[in-house]
């Protein structure tokens, strides 16, 4: 069983379930806000499950490259499915984390250096690594920061 949980990158989190995680106190768990203020940040309304489901989930056949999340997530983070079975997939330069969900293959750097991957592997690609290519098979989830042209949260 392989479970992938995508989370918005953040350096501030109110941890509702903090006991047993190494967090030392309620003060730290609430980022110093206290429970009343910290819980005000928690969404209590029901969500449409369609907004939460990973699009294109499931491995095997499918488009070589497709968005895994609905567009409303772009100002926060992005994820896309990569399925390089039919042809190599070129990745533009940019920070990303690859999660290998199925199969095996290799990541190829601009200088020709290769890095093999297999199911369960995670690969962090810094922007400075430049463009990459994904060869082989399987299915990978490419997790990325917000789109550069995405509107800022709260912008009108």
DRENDREN-22296 format. One record per atom (N, C-alpha, C, O, CB): residue in three letters; x, y, z. Coordinates in steps of 0.001 Angstrom, whole numbers, padded with zeros to 6 digits, always signed. Glycine has a CB too. Layout:
// residues N
ALAXYZ
...
***
This chain:
// residues 156
UNK+000851-001166+000000
UNK+000000+000000+000000
UNK+000896+001227+000000
UNK+001808+001333+000819
UNK-000968-000001+001217
UNK+000643+002143-000904
UNK+001384+003399-000971
UNK+000374+004529-000881
UNK-000526+004638-001714
UNK+002240+003501-002287
UNK+000525+005362+000125
UNK-000369+006506+000316
UNK+000459+007765+000152
UNK+001513+007912+000770
UNK-001075+006469+001721
UNK-000023+008673-000685
UNK+000644+009955-000895
UNK-000279+011038-000360
UNK-001428+011146-000787
UNK+000990+010193-002412
UNK+000221+011840+000573
UNK-000560+012945+001122
UNK+000112+014240+000710
UNK+001246+014513+001103
UNK-000687+012845+002678
UNK-000591+015038-000084
UNK-000067+016333-000500
UNK-000502+017374+000513
UNK-001659+017413+000932
UNK-000551+016709-001930
UNK+000452+018222+000902
UNK+000142+019280+001842
UNK+000698+020588+001312
UNK+001763+020631+000696
UNK+000710+018965+003242
UNK-000045+021647+001565
UNK+000429+022963+001175
UNK+001699+023272+001963
UNK+001724+023100+003181
UNK-000663+024050+001415
UNK+002759+023728+001279
UNK+003978+024067+002015
UNK+003727+025266+002924
UNK+003187+026284+002491
UNK+005141+024364+001040
UNK+004116+025136+004158
UNK+003890+026201+005122
UNK+004883+026061+006263
UNK+005276+024953+006626
UNK+002438+026174+005652
UNK+005279+027177+006814
UNK+006138+027115+007989
UNK+005339+027438+009246
UNK+005901+027566+010334
UNK+007325+028084+007843
UNK+004019+027567+009088
UNK+003161+027820+010237
UNK+001949+026907+010153
UNK+001209+026942+009170
UNK+002730+029310+010299
UNK+001747+026103+011166
UNK+000592+025214+011208
UNK+000066+025140+012625
UNK+000839+025038+013579
UNK+000952+023809+010687
UNK-001250+025190+012763
UNK-001882+024898+014043
UNK-002092+023393+014034
UNK-002784+022857+013168
UNK-003252+025706+014255
UNK-001499+022727+014989
UNK-001552+021270+015041
UNK-002633+020820+016017
UNK-002441+020851+017233
UNK-000182+020687+015447
UNK-003763+020406+015470
UNK-004869+019980+016317
UNK-004534+018684+017041
UNK-004916+018500+018197
UNK-006138+019807+015489
UNK-003831+017795+016375
UNK-003430+016516+016969
UNK-001926+016545+017173
UNK-001176+016031+016343
UNK-003853+015302+016068
UNK-001482+017139+018263
UNK-000056+017375+018467
UNK+000592+016427+019461
UNK+001812+016260+019434
UNK+000155+018770+018923
UNK-000183+015802+020337
UNK+000415+014904+021328
UNK+001037+013697+020632
UNK+000441+013124+019721
UNK-000643+014444+022362
UNK+002228+013317+021062
UNK+002910+012161+020505
UNK+003638+012446+019199
UNK+004117+011520+018543
UNK+001931+011069+020291
UNK+003727+013730+018810
UNK+004393+014072+017550
UNK+005742+014750+017760
UNK+006416+015117+016798
UNK+003501+014971+016726
UNK+006129+014913+019013
UNK+007386+015613+019286
UNK+007187+017097+019553
UNK+008138+017797+019900
UNK+008334+015436+018129
UNK+005952+017587+019395
UNK+005653+018985+019704
UNK+005548+019083+021211
UNK+004836+018302+021841
UNK+004330+019483+018996
UNK+006255+020042+021792
UNK+006429+020059+023243
UNK+005298+020654+024070
UNK+005194+020353+025259
UNK+007633+020787+023548
UNK+004447+021491+023477
UNK+003412+022133+024294
UNK+002265+022627+023430
UNK+002366+022689+022205
UNK+004003+023298+025094
UNK+001161+022980+024103
UNK+000031+023570+023396
UNK+000404+024913+022802
UNK-000104+025287+021745
UNK-001162+023725+024329
UNK+001287+025644+023469
UNK+001744+026936+022954
UNK+002401+026762+021585
UNK+002131+027524+020656
UNK+002731+027597+023943
UNK+003266+025754+021470
UNK+003926+025485+020189
UNK+002904+024948+019179
UNK+002938+025325+018007
UNK+005096+024471+020375
UNK+001996+024071+019625
UNK+001003+023483+018731
UNK+000086+024530+018118
UNK-000418+024333+017012
UNK+000178+022461+019476
UNK-000138+025637+018812
UNK-001024+026690+018313
UNK-000242+027877+017750
UNK-000814+028947+017543
UNK-001950+027164+019425
UNK+001036+027705+017505
UNK+001912+028752+016973
UNK+001813+030013+017835
UNK+001905+031135+017336
UNK+001547+029075+015499
UNK+001622+029799+019143
UNK+001556+030917+020074
UNK+000237+031667+020064
UNK+000105+032671+020764
UNK+002645+031862+019779
UNK-000741+031215+019296
UNK-002017+031916+019188
UNK-003012+031521+020264
UNK-003935+032279+020563
UNK-002619+031665+017846
UNK-002837+030344+020850
UNK-003834+029810+021776
UNK-004923+029111+020988
UNK-005079+029342+019788
UNK-004434+030931+022660
UNK-005685+028247+021669
UNK-006677+027425+020973
UNK-007816+028245+020374
UNK-008232+027983+019245
UNK-007243+026399+021921
UNK-008333+029242+021114
UNK-009484+029998+020602
UNK-009138+030671+019275
UNK-009893+030564+018309
UNK-009941+031055+021633
UNK-008028+031348+019228
UNK-007630+032039+017996
UNK-007153+031039+016935
UNK-007453+031192+015750
UNK-006517+033070+018294
UNK-006422+030031+017362
UNK-005924+029036+016422
UNK-007039+028279+015734
UNK-006963+028019+014533
UNK-005023+028070+017127
UNK-008083+027920+016483
UNK-009214+027193+015905
UNK-010056+028065+014978
UNK-010817+027543+014162
UNK-010087+026636+017010
UNK-009929+029386+015095
UNK-010644+030279+014180
UNK-010134+030105+012746
UNK-010824+030466+011793
UNK-010487+031750+014629
UNK-008934+029558+012597
UNK-008360+029337+011270
UNK-008822+028026+010647
UNK-008542+027767+009476
UNK-006850+029354+011351
UNK-009518+027205+011407
UNK-009948+025897+010923
UNK-011285+026033+010201
UNK-012214+026662+010707
UNK-010057+024885+012091
UNK-011369+025443+009030
UNK-012612+025464+008259
UNK-013564+024424+008840
UNK-013184+023266+009014
UNK-012343+025190+006742
UNK-014782+024822+009139
UNK-015755+023936+009761
UNK-016851+023511+008797
UNK-017607+022586+009092
UNK-016368+024607+010959
UNK-016946+024164+007661
UNK-018017+023872+006710
UNK-017715+022605+005922
UNK-016557+022240+005719
UNK-018221+025049+005754
UNK-018774+021949+005486
UNK-018633+020762+004638
UNK-018062+021188+003290
UNK-018349+022280+002800
UNK-020003+020029+004456
UNK-017258+020320+002703
UNK-016683+020581+001379
UNK-017276+019605+000382
UNK-017679+018497+000737
UNK-015130+020466+001404
UNK-017322+020023-000842
UNK-017725+019141-001925
UNK-016590+018143-002129
UNK-015466+018557-002415
UNK-018042+019944-003249
UNK-016843+016847-001993
UNK-015766+015857-002150
UNK-015034+015965-003485
UNK-013858+015614-003572
UNK-016330+014465-002007
UNK-015711+016443-004518
UNK-015062+016581-005828
UNK-013879+017542-005762
UNK-012944+017414-006552
UNK-016071+017068-006877
UNK-013901+018506-004833
UNK-012792+019451-004682
UNK-011580+018801-004029
UNK-010467+019316-004136
UNK-013234+020656-003862
UNK-011782+017690-003362
UNK-010719+017085-002579
UNK-010074+015881-003247
UNK-008985+015468-002849
UNK-011249+016685-001255
UNK-010717+015319-004241
UNK-010227+014106-004882
UNK-009089+014434-005827
UNK-009152+015400-006588
UNK-011355+013396-005635
UNK-008048+013620-005768
UNK-006913+013782-006663
UNK-007364+013384-008065
UNK-007771+012244-008289
UNK-005684+012927-006193
UNK-007295+014304-008988
UNK-007734+014028-010355
UNK-006750+013088-011036
UNK-005541+013164-010819
UNK-007876+015337-011161
UNK-007288+012206-011860
UNK-006428+011301-012606
UNK-005782+010255-011731
UNK-004850+009575-012161
UNK-005373+012072-013321
UNK-006268+010113-010490
UNK-005664+009151-009578
UNK-005757+007760-010173
UNK-006655+007455-010957
UNK-006344+009195-008196
UNK-004841+006956-009796
UNK-004771+005625-010365
UNK-003662+005606-011388
UNK-003458+006571-012125
UNK-006119+005205-010995
UNK-002973+004538-011426
UNK-001815+004440-012296
UNK-002207+003770-013591
UNK-003389+003609-013894
UNK-000678+003674-011615
UNK-001221+003390-014334
UNK-001473+002703-015583
UNK-001676+003671-016718
UNK-001023+004711-016795
UNK-002665+001807-015454
UNK-002585+003321-017594
UNK-002810+004132-018784
UNK-003400+005485-018415
UNK-004130+005627-017434
UNK-003731+003404-019760
UNK-003068+006450-019216
UNK-003579+007796-019038
UNK-002690+008734-019815
UNK-001683+008309-020382
UNK-003642+008193-017540
UNK-003049+010012-019850
UNK-002217+010977-020561
UNK-000800+010999-019994
UNK-000594+010717-018814
UNK-002840+012375-020485
UNK+000167+011330-020832
UNK+001564+011361-020385
UNK+001777+012390-019287
UNK+002604+012191-018397
UNK+002490+011661-021559
UNK+001031+013494-019346
UNK+001211+014571-018370
UNK-000134+015250-018170
UNK-000718+015771-019120
UNK+002301+015603-018839
UNK-000628+015245-016937
UNK-001928+015848-016660
UNK-001969+016376-015236
UNK-001335+015815-014343
UNK-003061+014833-016886
UNK-002709+017446-015025
UNK-002839+018035-013701
UNK-003538+017054-012769
UNK-004489+016382-013168
UNK-003611+019369-013768
UNK-003069+016974-011535
UNK-003664+016080-010546
UNK-004633+016813-009624
UNK-005392+016181-008889
UNK-002577+015416-009723
UNK-004608+018132-009663
UNK-005447+018921-008766
UNK-006341+019856-009566
UNK-006064+020154-010728
UNK-004582+019724-007779
UNK-007399+020307-008945
UNK-008279+021267-009595
UNK-007577+022628-009651
UNK-006743+022918-008793
UNK-009643+021370-008843
UNK-007897+023466-010638
UNK-007189+024738-010823
UNK-007225+025677-009619
UNK-006329+026508-009465
UNK-007761+025447-011993
UNK-008241+025561-008765
UNK-008342+026460-007612
UNK-007143+026313-006665
UNK-006902+027196-005842
UNK-009644+026188-006851
UNK-006393+025216-006769
UNK-005232+025019-005892
UNK-003979+025733-006386
UNK-003017+025861-005630
UNK-004942+023547-005754
UNK-003961+026202-007634
UNK-002741+026787-008213
UNK-002094+027906-007389
UNK-000866+027988-007359
UNK-003056+027319-009563
UNK-002874+028779-006713
UNK-002211+029801-005893
UNK-001496+029236-004662
UNK-000735+029946-004004
UNK-003224+030820-005449
UNK-001741+027953-004351
UNK-001166+027347-003159
UNK-000060+026349-003494
UNK+001047+026444-002963
UNK-002251+026661-002357
UNK-000355+025405-004364
UNK+000620+024434-004840
UNK+000025+023685-006020
UNK-001181+023730-006263
UNK+001037+023453-003710
UNK+000897+022992-006751
UNK+000446+022260-007932
UNK+000943+020824-007867
UNK+001933+020521-007201
UNK+000937+022946-009228
UNK+000243+019953-008567
UNK+000680+018560-008693
UNK+000224+018056-010050
UNK-000860+018398-010522
UNK+000109+017662-007533
UNK+001056+017248-010665
UNK+000690+016687-011958
UNK+001154+015244-012041
UNK+002176+014863-011472
UNK+001290+017515-013107
UNK+000366+014444-012774
UNK+000744+013067-013041
UNK+001685+013033-014227
UNK+001461+013714-015228
UNK-000498+012188-013299
UNK+002736+012239-014114
UNK+003664+011997-015219
UNK+003626+010507-015513
UNK+003807+009689-014611
UNK+005129+012481-014876
UNK+003393+010151-016763
UNK+003380+008748-017184
UNK+004261+008635-018431
UNK+003762+008747-019550
UNK+001903+008237-017472
UNK+005570+008416-018246
UNK+006511+008472-019366
UNK+006647+007198-020196
UNK+007648+007041-020895
UNK+007832+008827-018850
UNK+005691+006294-020147
UNK+005832+005005-020829
UNK+006034+005147-022335
UNK+006914+004493-022894
UNK+004614+004152-020566
UNK+005246+005980-023001
UNK+005301+006071-024461
UNK+006487+006890-024957
UNK+007068+006573-025995
UNK+004021+006674-024985
UNK+006848+007933-024227
UNK+007939+008813-024661
UNK+008476+009557-023446
UNK+007772+009719-022450
UNK+007457+009818-025761
UNK+009737+010013-023530
UNK+010283+010806-022423
UNK+009442+012062-022193
UNK+008846+012607-023122
UNK+011752+011194-022708
UNK+009408+012503-020952
UNK+008691+013727-020608
UNK+009723+014758-020180
UNK+010495+014522-019251
UNK+007626+013480-019476
UNK+009738+015909-020862
UNK+010652+016999-020525
UNK+010055+017822-019387
UNK+008893+018222-019443
UNK+010932+017897-021765
UNK+010854+018068-018362
UNK+010438+018894-017227
UNK+011229+020192-017279
UNK+012460+020168-017297
UNK+010657+018150-015860
UNK+010541+021315-017302
UNK+011217+022601-017277
UNK+011906+022791-015930
UNK+011535+022160-014940
UNK+010223+023749-017549
UNK+012908+023662-015899
UNK+013617+023943-014646
UNK+012634+024486-013620
UNK+011752+025277-013955
UNK+014778+024951-014875
UNK+012782+024071-012399
UNK+011923+024547-011325
UNK+011936+023559-010183
UNK+012110+022359-010394
UNK+010493+024770-011824
UNK+011752+024059-008972
UNK+011718+023192-007806
UNK+010540+022238-007907
UNK+009429+022648-008243
UNK+011636+024017-006512
UNK+010781+020982-007619
UNK+009691+020012-007552
UNK+010108+018799-006744
UNK+011294+018551-006528
UNK+009255+019586-008958
UNK+009122+018058-006308
UNK+009332+016782-005633
UNK+008591+015736-006454
UNK+007395+015871-006715
UNK+008830+016814-004128
UNK+009307+014697-006856
UNK+008696+013592-007589
UNK+008426+012455-006621
UNK+009310+012062-005859
UNK+009605+013120-008761
UNK+007224+011929-006643
UNK+006852+010761-005851
UNK+006541+009651-006855
UNK+005621+009777-007663
UNK+005614+011059-004888
UNK+007309+008572-006799
UNK+007107+007473-007739
UNK+006012+006569-007176
UNK+006204+005893-006165
UNK+008440+006672-007983
UNK+004870+006571-007844
UNK+003708+005832-007377
UNK+003681+004417-007954
UNK+003178+003491-007319
UNK+002429+006574-007747
UNK+004219+004260-009148
UNK+004197+002956-009796
UNK+005367+002844-010769
UNK+005757+003829-011396
UNK+002854+002729-010529
UNK+005923+001643-010892
UNK+006914+001355-011921
UNK+008310+001844-011598
UNK+008650+002136-010452
UNK+006483+001950-013197
UNK+009113+001923-012661
UNK+010494+002372-012512
UNK+010955+003025-013802
UNK+010346+002849-014857
UNK+011423+001196-012136
UNK+012038+003780-013703
UNK+012590+004492-014848
UNK+013796+005279-014398
UNK+014504+004881-013472
UNK+011540+005420-015496
UNK+014025+006399-015057
UNK+015169+007225-014672
UNK+014915+008690-014975
UNK+014168+009044-015888
UNK+016432+006758-015387
UNK+015557+009521-014184
UNK+015541+010961-014362
UNK+016864+011312-015022
UNK+017915+010844-014584
UNK+015334+011732-012993
UNK+016830+012130-016069
UNK+018046+012473-016818
UNK+018291+013969-016714
UNK+017431+014775-017070
UNK+017930+012039-018309
UNK+019479+014336-016222
UNK+019890+015733-016066
UNK+020418+016279-017391
UNK+020698+015508-018309
UNK+020967+015865-014964
UNK+020556+017607-017500
UNK+021049+018208-018745
UNK+022420+017688-019189
UNK+022711+017647-020384
UNK+021121+019697-018584
UNK+023256+017295-018233
UNK+024594+016794-018596
UNK+024601+015302-018915
UNK+025660+014720-019150
UNK+025573+017069-017469
UNK+023415+014679-018922
UNK+023308+013257-019241
UNK+023373+012330-018042
UNK+023175+011123-018182
UNK+024379+012888-020182
UNK+023646+012874-016868
UNK+023660+012071-015649
UNK+022263+011500-015413
UNK+021261+012197-015577
UNK+024128+012919-014426
UNK+022207+010229-015027
UNK+020906+009602-014780
UNK+020750+009221-013315
UNK+021721+008917-012624
UNK+020732+008365-015663
UNK+019517+009245-012868
UNK+019168+008813-011517
UNK+018012+007831-011660
UNK+016910+008227-012037
UNK+018786+010037-010581
UNK+018250+006546-011361
UNK+017159+005580-011463
UNK+016125+005810-010365
UNK+016457+006267-009271
UNK+017701+004147-011388
UNK+014876+005490-010668
UNK+013811+005579-009666
UNK+012953+004325-009729
UNK+012901+003638-010749
UNK+012941+006846-009886
UNK+012277+004040-008610
UNK+011356+002910-008526
UNK+010235+003269-007560
UNK+010353+004216-006781
UNK+012092+001610-008071
UNK+009158+002510-007616
UNK+007981+002746-006779
UNK+008378+003017-005325
UNK+009178+002288-004738
UNK+007030+001542-006849
UNK+007806+004075-004764
UNK+008068+004440-003379
UNK+009178+005460-003217
UNK+009328+006038-002141
UNK+008405+003223-002601
UNK+009970+005698-004275
UNK+011049+006689-004193
UNK+010491+008106-004239
UNK+009434+008355-004819
UNK+012058+006483-005335
UNK+011218+009024-003620
UNK+010938+010455-003684
UNK+012205+011134-004168
UNK+013299+010803-003711
UNK+010473+011027-002293
UNK+012072+012075-005083
UNK+013224+012792-005620
UNK+012953+014282-005513
UNK+011948+014771-006030
UNK+013514+012380-007095
UNK+013843+015005-004846
UNK+013736+016458-004754
UNK+014605+017057-005852
UNK+015791+016741-005957
UNK+014168+016981-003334
UNK+014011+017924-006671
UNK+014741+018553-007764
UNK+014804+020054-007495
UNK+013775+020728-007545
UNK+014067+018254-009147
UNK+015988+020588-007210
UNK+016095+022039-007019
UNK+016021+022770-008356
UNK+016325+022186-009397
UNK+017407+022392-006294
UNK+015629+024017-008340
UNK+015553+024814-009566
UNK+016907+024841-010259
UNK+016980+024782-011486
UNK+015081+026250-009257
UNK+017969+024928-009484
UNK+019327+025021-010039
UNK+019733+023788-010834
UNK+020707+023842-011584
UNK+020320+025242-008926
UNK+019011+022673-010690
UNK+019349+021460-011442
UNK+019012+021617-012922
UNK+019476+020832-013750
UNK+018609+020248-010862
UNK+018213+022619-013259
UNK+017865+022857-014649
UNK+016782+021918-015140
UNK+016167+021199-014353
UNK+019081+022723-015513
UNK+016549+021927-016450
UNK+015520+021047-017011
UNK+015927+019586-016884
UNK+017111+019253-016924
UNK+015259+021395-018482
UNK+014950+018734-016734
UNK+015189+017301-016579
UNK+014328+016556-017588
UNK+013450+017140-018224
UNK+014879+016828-015122
UNK+014586+015267-017729
UNK+013721+014406-018530
UNK+013422+013163-017723
UNK+014285+012647-017013
UNK+014378+014042-019899
UNK+012191+012684-017834
UNK+011771+011463-017155
UNK+011609+010391-018230
UNK+010868+010571-019197
UNK+010430+011676-016336
UNK+012312+009274-018049
UNK+012272+008170-019005
UNK+011831+006900-018294
UNK+012054+006736-017095
UNK+013651+007968-019678
UNK+011215+006020-019035
UNK+010884+004715-018459
UNK+009403+004492-018426
UNK+008691+004752-019396
UNK+011447+004585-017067
UNK+008948+004008-017296
UNK+007542+003677-017176
UNK+006992+004110-015852
UNK+007610+004875-015111
UNK+007327+002208-017362
UNK+005819+003606-015571
UNK+005201+003874-014286
UNK+004433+005168-014254
UNK+004094+005740-015290
UNK+006229+003889-013226
UNK+004167+005618-013052
UNK+003432+006857-012817
UNK+004107+007603-011690
UNK+004400+007029-010641
UNK+001938+006584-012486
UNK+004354+008883-011906
UNK+004973+009736-010908
UNK+004058+010915-010638
UNK+003347+011381-011528
UNK+006371+010213-011368
UNK+004082+011388-009416
UNK+003353+012584-009045
UNK+004393+013676-008858
UNK+005283+013549-008017
UNK+002482+012369-007747
UNK+004289+014749-009636
UNK+005232+015867-009534
UNK+004562+016979-008740
UNK+003569+017557-009183
UNK+005678+016376-010954
UNK+005110+017278-007559
UNK+004558+018291-006667
UNK+005393+019555-006806
UNK+006623+019502-006786
UNK+004530+017794-005186
UNK+004709+020703-006947
UNK+005401+021953-007240
UNK+004834+023103-006432
UNK+003720+023015-005916
UNK+005315+022271-008720
UNK+005599+024187-006318
UNK+005087+025379-005640
UNK+003986+026052-006474
UNK+003657+025578-007561
UNK+006236+026377-005368
UNK+003419+027154-005969
UNK+002367+027844-006715
UNK+002824+028242-008123
UNK+004010+028457-008371
UNK+001915+029083-005949
UNK+001866+028332-009022
UNK+002167+028796-010375
UNK+002614+030253-010304
UNK+002016+031042-009572
UNK+000928+028637-011315
UNK+003661+030626-011056
UNK+004156+032007-011000
UNK+003102+033037-011377
UNK+003135+034164-010881
UNK+005344+032160-011910
UNK+002177+032672-012237
UNK+001150+033617-012676
UNK-000171+033451-011929
UNK-001162+034091-012281
UNK+000911+033458-014157
UNK-000199+032602-010903
UNK-001428+032407-010122
UNK-001720+033665-009316
UNK-000799+034276-008775
UNK-001305+031172-009180
UNK-002976+034056-009228
UNK-003307+035248-008432
UNK-003007+034997-006959
UNK-003131+033875-006467
UNK-004796+035637-008617
UNK-002616+036047-006274
UNK-002344+035908-004836
UNK-003639+035613-004106
UNK-004714+036077-004486
UNK-001676+037190-004263
UNK-003506+034832-003053
UNK-004673+034510-002243
UNK-005232+035796-001654
UNK-004497+036596-001076
UNK-004316+033495-001121
UNK-006523+035984-001805
UNK-007165+037181-001276
UNK-007133+038343-002246
UNK-007741+039378-001971
UNK-006512+037586+000006
UNK-006437+038212-003389
UNK-006394+039302-004369
UNK-007767+039448-005011
UNK-008476+038461-005208
UNK-005302+039041-005454
UNK-008128+040646-005327
UNK-009446+040883-005937
UNK-009289+041466-007297
UNK-010284+041736-007971
UNK-010298+041803-005080
***
